[in-house]
């Protein structure tokens, strides 16, 4: 289940540096999360760090990218095995 940032985002800049997978970037008007990089922090932390720091609670699960914890763990493995 990749996360997404809703249009309630206030561009406070706190989520982007917290993402261990570099999945968060500035979009056209608000921050966006790349669902191919988002593991909901599985493999790094117990809870999604962006959700923890968001002051307006605008980061829900993306309904079009539902993944099990095992799938998120596999994605984490694939993302981290190529890093040197």
C-alpha positions in Angstrom: 0.0 0.0 0.0 1.9 3.0 -1.2 0.9 6.2 0.4 -0.2 9.4 -1.3 -0.3 13.1 -0.4 -3.7 14.8 -0.7 -4.4 18.3 -1.8 -4.6 19.3 1.9 -0.8 19.4 1.8 0.5 22.8 3.0 4.0 22.3 1.5 5.6 22.5 4.9 8.7 20.5 3.7 8.9 18.1 6.6 8.0 14.9 4.8 10.5 14.9 2.0 13.7 14.5 4.1 12.1 11.9 6.3 11.5 9.4 3.4 14.3 6.7 3.5 13.4 5.7 -0.1 13.5 9.2 -1.7 9.9 8.5 -2.8 8.7 12.1 -1.9 9.3 15.0 -4.2 7.7 18.3 -5.1 5.0 18.0 -7.7 3.4 20.8 -9.6 1.7 22.4 -6.6 2.2 19.9 -3.7 4.5 17.1 -2.7 3.9 13.7 -4.3 4.9 10.2 -3.5 6.2 7.8 -6.1 4.2 4.6 -5.5 7.0 2.5 -7.0 9.5 3.7 -4.3 7.1 3.9 -1.3 7.3 1.0 1.0 5.5 2.7 3.9 8.9 2.6 5.5 8.8 -1.2 5.7 12.4 -2.3 6.1 13.4 0.9 7.6 10.9 1.9 10.4 7.9 0.4 12.2 5.7 3.3 10.9 5.7 5.6 7.9 7.9 8.5 8.8 6.1 11.0 6.6 2.8 10.3 8.3 4.5 10.7 11.7 5.7 14.2 10.9 2.8 15.6 8.8 1.2 18.4 10.7 -2.1 18.3 8.7 -2.6 14.5 8.4 -2.8 14.5 4.6 -1.0 11.2 3.8 -3.4 8.3 3.6 -2.9 4.9 1.9 -3.2 5.2 -1.9 -6.3 3.2 -2.9 -4.9 2.4 -6.3 -1.7 0.9 -4.9 -2.7 -1.6 -2.3 0.1 -3.9 -1.3 0.6 -6.5 1.5 3.3 -6.2 4.1 5.2 -9.0 2.3 5.0 -7.1 -1.0 6.2 -3.9 0.6 9.1 -5.9 2.1 10.0 -7.3 -1.3 9.9 -3.8 -2.8 12.2 -2.6 0.0 14.6 -5.5 -0.8 14.6 -4.6 -4.5 15.1 -0.9 -3.9 18.0 -1.4 -1.5 19.9 -4.2 -3.2 20.9 -1.9 -6.1 22.3 0.7 -3.7 26.0 0.7 -3.3 
